[in-house]
Amino acid sequence: MNALRHTISLGAFQLVRRTRGKHLGGFLLGTGLGLASFSAVTYADAAAEEKTKVKKGVQLDISRFMAEPITDPKALLEDKENMRHRMELLIMEIQAEFCRALEAEENCGQRFTVDRWEREEGGGGITCVLQDGDVFEKAGVNISVVTGWLPPAAVQQMRARGKNLTEGSKLPFFASGVSAVIHPRNPHVPTIHFNYRYFEVETAKGEKQWWFGGGTDLTPYYLCEKDASHFHQTLKSACDEHDASYYPRFKKWCDDYFRIKHRNESRGIGGIFFDDIDSPNQNAAFDFVSSCARAVIPSYVPLVRKHKNREYGSNERQWQLLRRGRYVEFNLIYDRGTKFGLYTPGARYESILMSLPLHARWEYMHEPKSKSEEGKLMKVLKNPKEWV
């Protein structure tokens, strides 16, 4: 099932997930609330027992996730219409599915280390890291569900994006999201980054503002145009399910956002990026974000499988490290998510800086030959192109 899931189209991938869920859905494992009972419920009995289940309280199958949710599992199930709870369940599913998909590509059985943490100011997160694998040199997949007070610096950053927030004030907020950065060992396998998030903030007048943000982008070290087209087409298909204008709009936003301005080059070959999405309504925005998040595996894992065992030498490795240096420059100088995390009181710096690679390299005035494979990549990084 894993092999099939990684290679099929986005639509078929979602169908397989739904089908697989039906086979597993008859078993509910009680954990997280201190319960150890295990009950099997058949589908024939499900409808008849629905009212009884509601009264007794259905237990969340935590075995689907990498760790126990941050929010009390009972609360997550009792208030399913609460967008905070819907988003938490989504990001935990995305984290677990992606981690398990990556583990399946490791040749020697490496697994993610799971670190569930809590934050004194409110909430917490689950950090999953696979380090020194034979396929992935460093892979980090985080979720966070946090509450607290926005410091004035963070409020100012949001005001600069057009948010109607009172300057110089501390405002209560809620934020949840999933974020991943995958640095492969083989230079022929690209790095991927994705982040999908939901944000609420209460204004000084007691009004609640909410929005979604996110995106997925690819950073190859050697350009394969078929891979680039596959990656972008998968994201476009996810966007087109909701609005045909989304992909071209968010593809350009991605190209503009992931620009290393002092180098006059892009970090990678882009993808999609968006922020402050609060239309047409909350449910529709959530469904769009869900589609994009579920497109990550079919967009990326086939590329891993295609290239992970290719031969490479010292020259390819050194070029990979140089490009990773550019990755570090962008994340520490320009990335809004990194800045927001560092501004937030009680920030967990290990998780924020998880995106940085194990190894990187800087050389003075390095310039690849224009007709080399490295030069071919640089032409695209200097001048982003359309892939679909």
Disulfide bonds with the S-S distance in Angstrom:
none
